[in-house]
């Protein structure tokens, strides 16, 4: 993949080396020749342009960019010359106006009467007076006549009713409901006491592009609490809670209001306009010089620098944390920037600002603009306030990027700082940010304290990776290092980079293990661990750690027994055994435990066994004989959220240490049997013990499969407690604890798989009824199946190329 800057003009899509003005054009694509726009790719936000001579694969920077590009390219590909002209005209439509004035609100339009301004006229509305001036008297008279004519047309004649009906309006106290007749027009939302909308409304809610309408889900106080379906309409002055009797009615109203908002002209702030001017200005220093709004200040802002949508963010997480409106939160962030000189725990302040930006993503451009303002036009580039602001900006730019327009402004800002303040802390931080934004990746969590300390010092941080046998490896990473990059480095270090078997990183805590996908940022995982630690979320009191082990067993038969890879396979087989995921009789279990002890401890000595029995022996099988007991786990579901409800649920779970299921007498009997078998292995080397252990394990036909405990409740086709086994060849279902599978499904016969709802895994197989399983490991099963399928596809493509 190569990063390119794309521009679209008429039917021609051009791509350049960079977004600089004089960057080299590398090629063009005629969209009229495009046969299809393919929106399903192997990577996120990827789409393809299928042309007769080749297919172009393109990946967007963000979900927003992806949607915009795909939509406009689809329209251009099908557009006629007339359609193309209409698309061009849209650029100068009323949607792009700086402001609007509803003519039915005009009280009078008169010539101003100022002898020094003969072409001036005055518009008087219900709430303001607007002075206007034209180039000549004729234009002035035309404007006066046109506005006076429009004013004489009844308002109902100009604003058609887009939607009307009864809604319940909640009083601002939230306790009273008032039934009102609502009418939605092209400009506003009005309500009346009855269905007669010809008279004066009780109130009018003006709508503009910053208004928002948000249907509330059950988690934020809708149907469950009120008996009705609720939406919140946020206008400039206040928010309105409106209720409907049905979900269909709510959807119809919220969609209609949103469509009106979307069609309103854009509102631009002064800062936004100046940023546009800076982009095209031959003398940007002059703009900075005469516009102090762009430079550092010591006084609080009266309003946000950018236009922000009205009202609160209505997500459950934002509401739980008690955020105010977007405007209020923007001003709070700026106030915290002004107080940096007086704060001792600056890391907590940085974390707070970043968390706000992750919870309220539409504040990200605003925060970038505030930080650029506070690092521009500074008198002391090495001063504490300036340095602290640069530290925050550095942490922000490794966490997320602004939208394209503000990213371009940010790049020019960094370049300007480097030129104005060479050999200063400001310049050094600008250098750091310039490099960081080239690598910034999408993240789910704000940085941890450890990462923030590293970033403000402009240093790398250290990730500790564990493996079986107690081994650890410390790896230097930055804020953009992915799991795939770490795995590649580790595989190269231990010499398995050419192995057909696939290694991966896992989030691990005691018996709980979760695969970390290659694209995941390692710093994000460490930030998650910090949160788990802070909220006491763990398994058996153990800490979370990164773990390196085999993920896909592509070829387990040709591995050299003396290789490092064979050692990994042995340790992973031992782990599978003690987790109870190996079907065997009592004699085999005892022999495997003894072989493991011979490998670990060497020859048996009287009284030498002080190790916990169940570090080498599996837990007890269920009395029914259908499998092993399930190890208790605090964690259910996918562990994707960290809202307060999730934290409470996890913290109140059973946090007891894992139980073996044996009585003391049974445990002592097993220990004696294992000791007797161990004594018989006297003189056996570690290599032979490992080899014999693997011979026993690999004798099971299911070896190489990863087993997941699932519950089948759909019908009587299968027992309820099953092993869902995924291997390179197929997916098999085992009765827990049994050697032979009940059935196996080659990947070629699997039509679809996934999780339609939480903790339910669906498998659709050719010529079979759909199967559903209950499990808390739906994501892990899906990731493993996808990894095997991708590996199989790659292998077949490689083979076909060779042929």
matplotlib code that plots the C-alpha trace (Angstrom):
import matplotlib.pyplot as plt

x = [0.0, 1.2, -0.2, -1.5, -3.5, -6.6, -8.5, -11.7, -12.5, -15.5, -15.1, -11.4, -9.9, -6.3, -3.7, -0.6, 2.5, 1.2, -1.3, 1.3, 0.3, 3.0, 3.1, 3.7, 0.6, 1.2, -1.9, -5.6, -8.7, -11.6, -14.7, -16.8, -14.8, -15.3, -17.5, -18.1, -17.2, -16.5, -17.0, -15.9, -12.1, -9.6, -8.8, -11.0, -12.3, -11.1, -12.9, -12.0, -12.5, -13.0, -11.7, -11.3, -7.5, -7.0, -8.6, -7.5, -7.6, -8.0, -8.2, -9.6, -8.1, -11.4, -14.9, -16.2, -13.8, -14.7, -18.4, -17.9, -15.6, -17.7, -20.9, -19.5, -17.7, -20.9, -22.8, -20.1, -19.8, -23.5, -23.8, -24.8, -23.4, -26.6, -26.2, -22.5, -23.4, -26.0, -23.3, -21.1, -23.9, -24.4, -21.1, -22.7, -26.1, -27.7, -26.3, -22.9, -24.2, -22.6, -26.1, -29.8, -32.7, -36.3, -38.2, -41.5, -39.7, -39.1, -41.1, -40.0, -37.5, -36.7, -34.0, -31.7, -31.9, -28.2, -27.0, -23.4, -24.7, -27.3, -27.3, -28.0, -31.2, -32.3, -34.0, -35.9, -36.8, -38.5, -35.1, -32.5, -31.7, -29.6, -27.9, -27.2, -25.6, -25.5, -23.3, -25.9, -29.4, -31.0, -29.8, -31.0, -34.5, -34.6, -33.7, -36.2, -39.0, -38.1, -38.0, -41.2, -42.9, -41.7, -42.7, -46.3, -46.6, -48.1, -45.6, -47.8, -47.4, -43.6, -43.0, -44.8, -45.6, -43.2, -44.6, -47.4, -48.9, -49.5, -46.4, -45.8, -43.5, -41.7, -41.5, -38.0, -38.4, -38.9, -42.0, -44.9, -46.0, -47.9, -49.7, -49.1, -49.7, -46.3, -45.7, -42.3, -41.5, -38.4, -37.0, -38.4, -40.4, -43.6, -46.2, -49.8, -52.4, -54.7, -54.6, -55.4, -51.9, -53.1, -52.8, -49.9, -47.9, -47.3, -43.6, -41.3, -38.0, -35.7, -33.6, -30.1, -27.2, -26.0, -29.2, -29.3, -32.1, -31.3, -33.7, -33.0, -32.4, -33.7, -30.4, -30.8, -34.3, -36.7, -39.4, -38.5, -39.0, -41.7, -43.9, -43.2, -40.4, -38.3, -36.2, -34.2, -34.2, -31.3, -31.7, -29.5, -31.3, -32.6, -33.2, -36.7, -37.7, -40.4, -42.2, -44.1, -46.3, -44.6, -41.1, -42.2, -43.6, -40.3, -38.2, -40.4, -40.2, -36.5, -35.6, -37.7, -36.2, -32.7, -33.3, -34.3, -31.2, -29.0, -30.4, -29.7, -26.8, -23.5, -22.4, -18.8, -16.9, -14.3, -11.5, -12.7, -12.8, -9.3, -8.0, -9.4, -7.7, -4.3, -4.4, -4.6, -2.7, 0.7, 1.4, 0.1, 2.2, 0.0, -3.1, -1.6, -0.5, -3.9, -6.0, -5.2, -7.8, -5.2, -2.5, -1.8, -4.0, -4.1, -7.9, -10.7, -12.7, -16.2, -17.2, -15.7, -13.4, -15.4, -19.1, -20.3, -23.5, -26.0, -26.8, -25.2, -23.7, -26.5, -24.5, -24.9, -21.2, -21.2, -24.4, -23.0, -19.9, -22.0, -20.7, -22.3, -23.0, -20.3, -19.9, -19.5, -17.0, -14.9, -14.6, -13.7, -10.9, -9.5, -9.7, -7.6, -5.0, -4.7, -4.1, -1.1, 1.5, -0.3, -0.9, 1.4, -0.3, -0.2, -0.6, -4.1, -5.0, -3.8, -5.7, -8.9, -8.6, -8.0, -10.8, -13.2, -12.1, -12.7, -16.1, -17.1, -15.4, -16.9, -14.7, -11.5, -11.1, -12.0, -9.3, -6.7, -7.6, -7.3, -3.9, -2.6, -3.9, -2.0, 1.2, 1.1, 2.4, 4.1, 6.5, 8.4, 8.7, 10.6, 8.2, 6.4, 2.9, 4.0, 5.9, 3.0, 0.6, 3.0, 3.1, -0.7, -0.6, 2.0, -0.3, -3.3, -1.6, -0.5, -4.0, -6.1, -6.0, -8.2, -10.3, -8.5, -9.0, -7.6, -4.8, -3.6, -3.7, -1.9, 1.0, 1.4, 1.4, 4.1, 6.3, 5.8, 6.8, 9.9, 10.9, 10.1, 11.5, 14.6, 16.5, 13.7, 11.5, 8.6, 10.6, 11.6, 8.0, 6.9, 9.5, 8.0, 4.5, 5.4, 6.8, 4.0, 1.1, 2.5, 2.0, -1.1, -3.6, -7.2, -7.4, -10.1, -8.6, -6.7, -3.0, -2.0, 0.0, 3.1, 2.6, 1.9, 5.1, 7.0, 5.4, 6.0, 9.6, 9.6, 10.8, 9.6, 7.9, 8.5, 6.1, 6.7, 5.7, 5.4, 5.5, 5.2, 7.9, 8.1, 10.1, 9.7, 10.9, 11.0, 10.3, 10.6, 7.4, 5.9, 2.2, 1.6, 3.3, 0.8, 0.5, 1.5, 4.7, 5.6, 4.8, 7.0, 9.9, 9.5, 9.2, 12.4, 14.2, 13.4, 13.9, 10.3, 9.6, 9.3, 7.2, 3.8, 2.3, 1.1, 2.1, 0.1, -0.1, -2.8, -4.3, -4.0, -5.0, -4.9, -6.9, -8.5, -6.9, -8.0, -6.3, -4.9, -5.5, -2.5, -3.9, -4.4, -2.1, -0.1, -0.3, -4.1, -3.8, -1.5, -4.0, -6.8, -4.7, -4.2, -8.0, -8.6, -6.0, -7.6, -11.0, -9.9, -10.9, -8.8, -8.9, -7.9, -6.1, -3.5, -2.5, -3.1, -0.2, 0.7, 1.3, 3.1, 2.1, 0.9, -2.4, -3.0, -1.6, -1.0, 1.5, 2.3, 3.9, 7.0, 8.4, 11.9, 11.8, 14.9, 13.7, 12.4, 9.0, 8.8, 9.4, 6.4, 4.2, 5.2, 4.4, 1.1, 0.2, 0.9, -1.3, -4.1, -3.7, -3.9, -6.9, -8.7, -8.9, -7.3, -9.5, -7.8, -8.2, -6.8, -3.6, -2.8, -3.4, -1.1, 1.6, 1.5, 1.7, 4.7, 6.4, 5.9, 7.4, 10.4, 10.9, 10.5, 12.3, 14.4, 14.6, 12.2, 13.7, 12.1, 10.1, 11.1, 7.6, 6.4, 4.7, 1.0, -0.5, -2.8, 0.0, 0.6, -2.8, -6.2, -9.3, -11.9, -14.3, -18.0, -19.8, -21.9, -18.7, -19.3, -16.3, -14.3, -15.6, -15.7, -13.1, -14.9, -14.4, -15.3, -15.5, -18.5, -19.1, -16.6, -14.8, -15.1, -16.7, -15.6, -18.7, -19.7, -22.3, -19.7, -17.3, -19.9, -21.0, -17.4, -16.4, -19.4, -18.7, -17.3, -13.6, -12.7, -9.5, -10.0, -11.2, -9.9, -13.1, -11.3, -11.7, -8.5, -8.6, -8.9, -6.1, -3.8, -4.5, -3.7, -0.6, 0.6, -0.1, 1.8, 4.7, 4.9, 4.9, 7.5, 9.8, 9.8, 11.1, 14.4, 17.3, 15.1, 16.4, 14.3, 14.4, 13.0, 10.4, 9.2, 9.2, 7.2, 4.8, 4.2, 3.8, 0.9, -0.7, -0.3, -1.8, -5.2, -6.6, -7.9, -4.5, -3.9, -7.5, -8.3, -11.1, -13.9, -16.5, -20.0, -23.5, -25.9, -29.6, -31.2, -32.7, -31.8, -29.3, -26.3, -25.6, -25.7, -22.1, -19.7, -16.2, -16.3, -13.0, -11.4, -8.5, -6.8, -9.0, -12.4, -14.7, -15.7, -18.1, -17.0, -18.8, -16.6, -13.9, -14.4, -11.8, -13.9, -15.9, -19.7, -19.4, -16.9, -17.5, -14.8, -14.3, -15.5, -19.0, -19.3, -21.6, -21.4, -20.5, -20.7, -22.4, -25.9, -26.4, -24.1, -22.8, -24.5, -22.4, -24.1, -22.8, -24.4, -23.2, -24.2, -27.1, -27.5, -29.9, -28.5, -26.7, -26.4, -24.2, -24.0, -20.5, -18.6, -15.9, -17.8, -15.1, -12.3, -14.0, -14.8, -11.2, -9.7, -12.0, -11.3, -7.5, -7.6, -9.8, -7.5, -4.5, -6.1, -7.0, -3.5, -2.0, -4.3, -3.5, 0.2, -0.1, -2.1, 0.5, 3.2, 1.2]
y = [0.0, 3.5, 6.7, 9.0, 12.2, 12.0, 14.8, 14.6, 17.0, 16.2, 12.6, 12.4, 11.0, 12.0, 10.8, 12.6, 12.0, 14.2, 17.0, 19.7, 22.2, 21.3, 17.6, 15.3, 13.8, 10.0, 9.0, 9.5, 7.3, 8.0, 7.2, 6.8, 3.7, 2.3, -0.9, -1.3, 0.2, -2.8, -2.0, -5.3, -5.5, -7.4, -4.3, -1.9, 1.2, -0.4, -0.1, -1.0, 0.7, -2.0, -0.7, -2.8, -2.8, -3.1, -2.8, 0.0, -0.8, 2.3, 2.6, 5.7, 7.3, 7.3, 5.9, 9.4, 9.8, 6.2, 7.0, 10.4, 9.0, 5.9, 8.0, 10.7, 8.3, 6.2, 9.3, 10.5, 7.1, 7.2, 11.0, 12.5, 15.9, 17.5, 15.6, 16.6, 20.3, 20.0, 18.5, 21.5, 24.0, 22.4, 24.0, 27.5, 26.5, 28.0, 25.1, 26.9, 30.3, 31.9, 32.7, 32.9, 35.1, 33.9, 36.6, 36.0, 37.4, 40.7, 43.7, 46.3, 47.0, 50.7, 52.9, 54.0, 57.8, 58.3, 60.9, 59.5, 56.0, 56.4, 52.7, 51.5, 50.0, 48.6, 45.3, 45.3, 41.8, 40.7, 40.4, 42.4, 45.2, 44.5, 47.3, 46.4, 48.3, 47.5, 48.7, 51.1, 52.5, 50.1, 47.0, 48.5, 49.1, 45.6, 44.2, 46.3, 45.3, 41.6, 41.4, 43.4, 41.1, 38.0, 39.5, 39.9, 36.1, 34.3, 32.1, 29.0, 29.6, 29.5, 26.7, 23.5, 21.1, 18.3, 16.4, 17.0, 15.1, 14.8, 14.5, 14.7, 17.5, 17.1, 20.1, 21.4, 20.0, 16.6, 15.8, 17.0, 15.9, 18.2, 17.0, 19.3, 19.4, 19.6, 20.9, 20.5, 23.0, 23.5, 26.0, 25.1, 23.0, 24.5, 23.4, 24.3, 23.5, 21.9, 20.8, 24.3, 25.3, 28.4, 30.7, 31.7, 28.8, 28.4, 28.3, 27.9, 26.0, 27.4, 24.7, 25.2, 22.9, 22.8, 21.5, 17.8, 15.2, 12.0, 9.1, 7.7, 4.0, 2.1, 2.5, 6.3, 6.6, 6.0, 3.3, 1.6, 4.7, 6.7, 4.2, 6.2, 6.4, 9.6, 11.8, 14.9, 17.9, 20.3, 23.9, 26.9, 28.0, 24.8, 21.1, 19.5, 16.0, 14.8, 11.5, 9.3, 6.3, 3.9, 3.3, 3.7, 7.2, 8.1, 7.0, 9.0, 12.2, 12.0, 11.2, 14.1, 16.6, 15.4, 15.8, 19.5, 20.0, 18.4, 20.8, 24.0, 26.2, 25.6, 28.0, 29.0, 30.5, 33.2, 30.8, 28.4, 31.3, 32.3, 28.8, 28.8, 32.2, 30.9, 28.0, 30.4, 33.4, 34.4, 36.2, 34.1, 36.1, 39.1, 37.0, 35.8, 39.4, 41.1, 38.2, 37.6, 34.8, 32.6, 33.3, 32.3, 34.0, 34.0, 34.6, 32.1, 31.7, 33.1, 30.4, 27.5, 28.2, 26.1, 25.6, 22.8, 20.9, 21.9, 19.8, 16.9, 13.8, 11.3, 8.1, 6.0, 6.4, 10.2, 10.5, 8.2, 10.5, 13.6, 15.6, 18.9, 20.3, 20.2, 24.0, 23.6, 20.8, 22.7, 25.7, 23.4, 21.9, 25.4, 26.4, 23.4, 24.5, 27.9, 26.3, 24.1, 26.1, 25.5, 21.8, 19.2, 16.0, 17.0, 13.3, 13.2, 16.4, 15.1, 11.8, 13.8, 15.9, 12.8, 10.8, 13.7, 13.5, 9.8, 10.1, 13.1, 12.6, 15.7, 17.8, 16.6, 19.3, 21.9, 20.6, 20.6, 24.2, 25.2, 23.6, 25.2, 28.6, 28.2, 27.2, 30.0, 33.5, 32.6, 35.0, 32.3, 29.1, 27.4, 28.7, 26.2, 27.0, 26.6, 23.4, 21.9, 22.7, 21.1, 18.0, 17.8, 18.4, 15.6, 13.2, 14.2, 13.7, 10.1, 9.3, 10.6, 13.0, 15.9, 15.9, 16.5, 20.3, 20.8, 18.2, 20.4, 23.4, 21.5, 20.5, 24.1, 25.2, 22.7, 23.9, 27.5, 26.7, 24.9, 28.0, 30.6, 28.9, 26.8, 25.0, 25.4, 23.0, 24.2, 23.3, 19.9, 19.1, 20.2, 17.8, 15.0, 15.8, 16.0, 12.4, 11.1, 12.1, 10.1, 6.9, 7.7, 4.8, 4.4, 3.7, 2.6, 4.0, 7.2, 6.6, 5.0, 7.0, 5.1, 6.1, 9.7, 9.9, 8.5, 10.8, 14.0, 12.9, 12.2, 8.6, 5.1, 3.0, -0.7, -3.6, -6.8, -9.9, -13.2, -16.8, -20.3, -21.4, -18.0, -16.4, -12.6, -10.2, -6.5, -4.7, -1.0, 0.4, 3.7, 4.8, 3.4, 0.0, -2.8, -6.4, -7.6, -5.6, -7.0, -10.6, -10.2, -8.9, -11.8, -14.5, -13.1, -13.1, -16.8, -17.9, -19.0, -16.2, -18.8, -21.3, -22.2, -22.0, -18.7, -17.0, -14.2, -12.0, -12.6, -10.7, -13.1, -13.2, -16.6, -19.0, -16.2, -15.6, -13.3, -13.0, -9.6, -8.9, -7.8, -4.3, -3.5, -0.8, -2.3, 0.9, 0.6, -2.9, -1.5, 1.3, -1.2, -3.2, -0.1, 0.4, -3.2, -2.8, 0.4, -1.1, -4.4, -6.5, -9.6, -13.4, -15.1, -12.0, -12.2, -9.3, -8.9, -9.4, -9.8, -13.4, -14.8, -18.2, -20.2, -19.1, -21.2, -24.8, -25.0, -27.9, -29.7, -32.9, -31.6, -29.4, -30.3, -31.8, -29.9, -26.5, -23.6, -24.0, -27.6, -26.1, -23.7, -26.6, -28.7, -25.9, -25.1, -28.8, -28.9, -25.9, -27.5, -30.6, -28.9, -26.8, -30.0, -29.8, -33.2, -36.4, -39.3, -42.1, -42.0, -43.9, -41.5, -38.5, -39.8, -40.6, -37.1, -35.5, -37.6, -36.8, -33.1, -33.4, -35.3, -32.4, -29.7, -31.3, -34.1, -37.4, -38.0, -37.5, -38.4, -35.4, -33.3, -32.8, -29.5, -28.3, -27.9, -31.0, -29.1, -27.3, -30.5, -32.3, -31.3, -30.6, -33.2, -34.4, -33.9, -36.8, -37.3, -38.2, -35.7, -33.5, -31.5, -28.9, -25.4, -23.2, -20.3, -16.9, -13.4, -12.4, -13.0, -11.5, -9.9, -7.5, -4.7, -2.1, -0.4, 1.6, 1.8, -0.9, -3.3, -2.5, -3.1, -6.4, -7.7, -6.5, -8.2, -11.5, -14.6, -13.9, -17.2, -19.1, -21.8, -25.1, -28.5, -30.3, -33.1, -34.0, -34.0, -37.8, -38.0, -35.4, -37.4, -40.6, -38.9, -37.4, -40.9, -42.4, -39.6, -40.0, -43.7, -43.1, -40.4, -42.7, -45.1, -42.3, -42.1, -41.3, -39.9, -36.7, -33.6, -34.1, -37.7, -36.6, -33.8, -36.2, -38.9, -36.3, -35.0, -38.5, -39.1, -35.8, -36.0, -39.5, -37.8, -37.1, -33.8, -32.4, -29.1, -28.0, -25.1, -26.1, -23.8, -24.8, -24.1, -25.1, -26.3, -25.6, -25.5, -29.0, -32.7, -33.2, -32.8, -33.0, -29.6, -29.5, -29.5, -28.7, -26.5, -27.5, -25.3, -26.6, -26.0, -28.6, -28.2, -27.3, -30.3, -30.8, -33.1, -34.3, -32.8, -35.3, -37.8, -38.7, -38.9, -36.0, -36.1, -34.4, -32.4, -29.6, -28.8, -25.0, -25.4, -26.4, -23.6, -20.9, -18.3, -17.9, -15.1, -13.7, -12.3, -11.4, -11.3, -14.7, -16.6, -18.1, -19.1, -21.6, -22.2, -25.3, -26.5, -29.1, -28.6, -26.7, -23.5, -24.2, -21.8, -22.2, -20.3, -19.2, -16.2, -16.7, -15.7, -13.2, -15.7, -18.4, -16.0, -14.6, -18.1, -19.3, -16.2, -16.6, -20.2, -19.3, -16.4, -18.7, -21.4, -18.8, -17.3, -20.8, -21.7, -18.4, -19.0, -22.5, -21.3, -18.7, -21.3, -23.5]
z = [0.0, -0.9, 0.5, -2.3, -2.4, -4.6, -6.3, -8.3, -11.2, -13.5, -14.4, -13.7, -10.5, -10.1, -7.6, -6.5, -4.3, -1.5, -0.7, -1.4, -4.1, -6.6, -5.9, -8.8, -10.5, -10.7, -12.7, -13.6, -13.6, -15.9, -13.8, -16.9, -17.7, -14.2, -14.5, -10.7, -7.4, -5.1, -1.4, 0.1, 0.6, 2.7, 4.7, 6.7, 4.7, 1.4, -1.9, -5.4, -8.8, -11.4, -14.8, -18.0, -17.8, -14.0, -10.6, -8.3, -4.6, -2.4, 1.4, 3.1, 6.3, 8.2, 8.1, 7.2, 4.3, 3.1, 3.0, 1.3, -1.4, -2.2, -2.4, -4.7, -7.0, -7.4, -8.3, -10.7, -12.4, -13.3, -13.9, -17.2, -18.3, -16.8, -13.5, -13.3, -13.7, -10.9, -8.7, -9.5, -8.8, -5.4, -4.4, -4.6, -3.3, -0.2, 1.8, 1.8, 2.9, 6.0, 7.4, 6.5, 7.3, 7.1, 5.2, 7.0, 10.1, 8.4, 9.8, 7.3, 4.5, 3.9, 2.3, 5.1, 4.2, 4.8, 2.3, 2.5, 1.7, -1.1, -1.9, 1.7, 3.0, 6.4, 7.2, 10.5, 11.9, 15.1, 16.9, 15.0, 12.6, 9.5, 7.5, 3.8, 1.0, -2.8, -5.6, -7.1, -6.6, -9.1, -7.2, -3.9, -5.3, -6.7, -3.3, -1.4, -3.9, -3.8, 0.0, 0.4, -2.0, -0.3, 3.1, 1.9, 1.1, 4.1, 6.0, 5.5, 1.7, 1.9, 4.4, 3.5, 6.3, 6.1, 9.1, 11.6, 14.5, 18.2, 20.4, 24.1, 25.2, 28.5, 30.7, 31.5, 35.0, 33.4, 35.5, 33.4, 29.9, 27.6, 24.6, 21.7, 17.9, 16.2, 12.7, 11.0, 8.2, 6.0, 8.6, 12.0, 14.3, 15.8, 18.2, 18.9, 21.5, 18.8, 15.2, 13.9, 12.7, 10.8, 13.8, 16.0, 17.3, 21.1, 20.3, 17.4, 17.5, 14.8, 13.2, 11.8, 10.8, 14.5, 15.8, 16.7, 17.1, 19.1, 19.6, 23.1, 23.6, 26.6, 28.4, 28.4, 29.8, 26.9, 26.8, 30.0, 32.2, 30.5, 28.6, 25.4, 22.9, 23.4, 21.3, 22.2, 19.9, 20.7, 19.6, 20.3, 23.4, 24.9, 24.5, 24.0, 25.0, 22.8, 23.1, 20.6, 21.2, 18.8, 17.6, 14.0, 14.8, 16.6, 13.6, 11.2, 13.2, 14.0, 10.4, 9.1, 11.6, 10.8, 7.0, 7.6, 9.7, 7.0, 4.4, 6.4, 5.3, 7.1, 9.8, 9.9, 12.9, 12.6, 13.3, 10.6, 8.1, 9.0, 8.6, 5.1, 4.4, 5.7, 3.3, 0.3, 1.6, 0.2, 3.5, 6.5, 8.9, 8.3, 9.1, 12.3, 13.2, 12.7, 14.2, 17.8, 17.9, 16.3, 18.9, 22.5, 25.2, 29.0, 29.1, 28.9, 25.7, 25.5, 23.0, 21.2, 18.3, 15.9, 15.4, 17.6, 17.5, 20.2, 23.3, 25.0, 23.6, 24.3, 24.4, 27.6, 28.4, 28.0, 30.1, 32.9, 33.1, 33.5, 30.5, 29.7, 26.3, 23.6, 24.1, 27.8, 27.5, 24.9, 27.3, 30.2, 28.1, 27.3, 30.9, 31.8, 29.2, 30.9, 34.3, 33.3, 35.1, 38.5, 38.1, 39.7, 38.3, 34.7, 33.5, 35.0, 33.3, 29.9, 30.5, 31.3, 28.1, 26.0, 27.6, 26.8, 23.2, 23.0, 24.6, 22.6, 19.2, 17.7, 20.0, 18.4, 15.8, 18.4, 20.8, 18.0, 17.2, 20.9, 21.2, 18.0, 19.2, 22.5, 20.7, 18.1, 18.6, 21.9, 23.6, 25.4, 23.4, 26.3, 28.9, 31.2, 29.9, 26.3, 27.0, 28.9, 26.0, 23.6, 25.8, 25.6, 21.8, 21.5, 23.4, 21.3, 18.0, 18.9, 19.9, 17.0, 14.0, 13.1, 10.0, 6.7, 6.7, 10.2, 9.6, 6.7, 9.0, 11.7, 9.4, 8.3, 12.0, 12.8, 9.9, 11.0, 14.6, 13.4, 11.3, 13.9, 17.0, 16.0, 18.8, 21.3, 23.1, 20.9, 17.8, 19.2, 20.1, 16.6, 15.1, 17.3, 16.2, 12.5, 12.7, 15.0, 12.7, 9.9, 11.9, 14.1, 14.0, 15.0, 18.8, 21.2, 24.4, 25.4, 26.4, 29.7, 32.3, 31.2, 27.6, 28.4, 30.5, 27.5, 24.9, 26.9, 27.2, 23.4, 24.1, 23.4, 25.9, 26.9, 26.4, 28.3, 26.5, 28.3, 26.9, 28.4, 30.8, 32.5, 29.7, 29.1, 26.5, 26.7, 23.4, 22.7, 21.0, 20.2, 20.2, 16.7, 17.0, 16.2, 17.5, 14.0, 14.1, 17.6, 16.5, 13.4, 15.5, 18.0, 15.3, 13.7, 17.0, 17.7, 14.1, 13.2, 10.7, 7.9, 9.8, 8.2, 11.7, 12.8, 16.1, 17.7, 20.9, 23.5, 26.3, 29.2, 32.8, 34.6, 32.4, 30.4, 27.0, 24.1, 20.8, 19.9, 16.2, 14.1, 13.4, 17.1, 18.6, 21.5, 23.5, 23.3, 25.0, 27.7, 28.3, 28.7, 31.2, 33.2, 33.4, 34.4, 37.1, 38.4, 38.6, 40.1, 37.0, 37.0, 37.2, 40.4, 41.6, 38.7, 36.5, 32.9, 30.5, 26.9, 26.0, 22.9, 21.6, 18.6, 17.1, 14.0, 13.7, 10.0, 10.0, 13.3, 11.8, 10.1, 12.9, 14.0, 17.5, 18.5, 17.3, 19.3, 17.6, 18.9, 22.4, 21.9, 20.7, 23.8, 26.2, 24.5, 24.6, 28.3, 28.8, 26.8, 29.0, 32.4, 31.2, 30.7, 26.9, 26.2, 26.2, 27.9, 30.4, 34.0, 33.0, 30.2, 32.4, 35.1, 32.5, 31.0, 34.4, 35.3, 31.9, 32.6, 36.0, 34.6, 32.1, 34.8, 37.8, 36.5, 38.4, 41.4, 44.8, 48.1, 49.3, 46.3, 45.0, 46.5, 43.3, 43.2, 41.6, 39.4, 37.7, 35.8, 36.1, 34.7, 36.8, 37.5, 34.9, 35.4, 37.1, 34.0, 32.2, 29.4, 29.9, 32.4, 34.8, 33.5, 35.1, 36.8, 35.1, 36.1, 32.5, 30.2, 26.8, 24.6, 27.0, 24.5, 26.7, 29.9, 30.9, 34.5, 34.2, 32.7, 35.5, 38.2, 36.6, 36.4, 39.9, 41.5, 39.8, 41.4, 41.9, 43.6, 42.7, 40.2, 41.8, 40.7, 41.7, 43.6, 47.3, 49.4, 49.4, 45.6, 45.1, 47.4, 45.5, 42.1, 43.6, 44.7, 41.2, 39.5, 41.9, 41.3, 37.5, 37.9, 39.7, 36.7, 34.5, 36.3, 34.0, 31.2, 29.6, 29.1, 25.4, 25.6, 28.2, 25.8, 22.8, 24.6, 25.9, 22.4, 21.0, 23.4, 22.7, 18.9, 18.9, 19.4, 15.9, 17.2, 18.0, 16.4, 17.0, 19.4, 21.7, 22.9, 25.5, 24.1, 25.0, 22.3, 23.2, 19.8, 19.5, 20.3, 17.4, 19.8, 23.5, 25.4, 26.6, 23.6, 22.5, 19.4, 17.8, 15.1, 13.0, 9.7, 8.0, 9.6, 12.4, 14.6, 17.5, 20.3, 23.4, 26.0, 27.1, 24.2, 21.6, 18.5, 17.1, 16.7, 13.3, 11.3, 8.7, 6.2, 5.7, 2.1, 3.3, 5.8, 4.3, 7.1, 10.8, 13.4, 16.4, 15.7, 19.4, 22.4, 23.6, 20.7, 17.9, 14.7, 12.2, 8.8, 6.9, 3.5, 3.6, 7.4, 9.5, 11.1, 14.4, 17.3, 20.4, 23.7, 24.6, 26.0, 23.3, 20.2, 19.1, 19.7, 17.6, 14.8, 14.7, 14.6, 11.8, 9.8, 10.3, 9.0, 6.1, 5.1, 5.4, 3.2, 0.6, 0.5, 0.2, -2.8, -4.5, -4.1, -5.4, -8.5, -9.2, -9.2, -11.6]

ax = plt.figure().add_subplot(projection="3d")
ax.plot(x, y, z, "-o")
ax.set_aspect("equal")
plt.show()
